Amino acid sequence: MLTSTTVHWHGLYQSGSNWADGTAMVTQCPINPGNSFLYNFDVPDQAGTYWYHSHIGNQYCDGLRGPFVVYDPSDPFSDMYDVDDESTIVTLADWYHVVSTSSEAASFPTSNSVLINGKGRWHGPSGATNSSLSVISVQQGKRIDGHNMMIIEVDGVNHQPLTVDSIQILAGQRYSFILEADQQVQNYWIRSLPNSGDGTNYDSDGVNAAILRYIGAPSTEPTTTLTQSIIPLQETNLHPLSDPAAPGGKCEGCVDYALNLEVDFVRPIYSGLLMQIAGNFIRMGVTYNTPYVNPPVPVLLQILSGAQNPSDLMPAGNKVVEISFPMGADMNAGAPHPVHLHGHTFSVVRSAGSTVYNYDNPVRRDVVSLGGNDPINTDNATIRFATDNAGPWFLHCHIDWHLSDGFGVVMAEDIPDVQKTEENLPVAWDKLCPTSVNNGTAPLATNKMRRVYNVARQLHHGSHSF
């Protein structure tokens, strides 16, 4: 590539391989132009739908992304479908006609339309374009991953089957569903209607669409019309297939550590987005009221170099953390915000749009909607997870423009065990950072030239320790 980059493997825990998480300046320095880096890691205990994407700047919005599916030879739903392969993968993406690095790009650009499996149209000044669309072929009578959809997996986690006829899916989220090809042999529109941008709710001329084509149907565009959804997905109706209970007690805050992360704008000093950290944690070395900015040295490198002072105030691993995201009715700009936590799935004990707390069998996923797009009501999406995966993990909005403007925080988890779990760091990882990050000091005798032993003994820029 002609520019620096990293690759994040979205949804994979990277237990014991935090160095391979691919988050620029959190777990690694970027891969410089003209160089290469091998991500070599194991995925011993996960199967499902994931994806990979750049985690530097806004490169994934410009196209550096793709699906990553781990197939389960013991899939508990295998007797419920007939086809599950590359032909049944459907990817959705916002299509921006101006690349993020262009001087013409806005700070918070809006998309022109939606791409489905990399293809799409848009409605320009002279009407809709006529480019080719993605076609997904199905065999009548077959059940594959119009037509209702039976959801069986959410963000890589198997869930109790749930039948719906529409799904609101936010950036970073994934669903596996079974679609039974039980309709007449013809062509049907697959619609993905965005809630913002030039293509908002545009449902004609093949814009924001792909084609579901039964084998034997003519190679023509569908004539089907949009129908009203009568069984839309409600997140609160999703329940994990196994071990459904959320960690911790069955009441608000009944965990080892509870935090409030409030989404807010900072004015007039800063016009971007941030997470304000409220509660006891303000007094524990946490950067407060400051948008996230990449540190000068990757957080993992800081930890391995002994920068762990805030952790002296915090517990080690295997604790239960609850994070709530209060969204006032006046904080609906850019909502709904999809927030992703690296290194974990979490139980959503309170979903956006709901006031009910579910500790028995809440949906388990790695990207949650914070809601906040209701001008009257307030949301307080709340998640829980156990600190069972040592390392610095990024928590951030997955609308990349919001992340670039500071909507993120690093969760430095179980710092005392990071040295143990990351003992097999590849030599190439050490060589990613330029020698200048060693603060101008001479190379160390261990030849770990890019370990930053002279870094200030604190975690930088919006980091928080567990």
Secondary structure, DSSP 8 states (H G I E B T S, - for coil): --S-B--EEET---TT-GGGS--BTTTB--B-TT---------SS--EEEEEE--STTTTTTT-EEEEEE--TT-TTGGG-SB-SGGG---EEEE-SS-TTSTT--SS---SEEEETTB---EETTEE------EEEE-TT-EE----EEEEEETTEEEEEEEESB----TT--EEEEEE--S-SSEEEEE---SSSTTTT--STTTTEEEEEETTS-SS---------SSB--GGG--BSSS-S-SS-SSTT-SSEEEEEEEEE--SS--SEEEEEESGGGGTT---S------SS-HHHHHHTT--GGGGGS--SS-EEEEEEEE-TT--TT-S-EEEETT--EEEEE-TT------SS--EESEEE-----SSS-EEEEEEEE--S-EEEEEEESSHHHHHTT-EEEEEE-GGGHHHHTTT--HHHHTSS-GGGGTT----TTS-TT--TTS-SS--SSEEE-
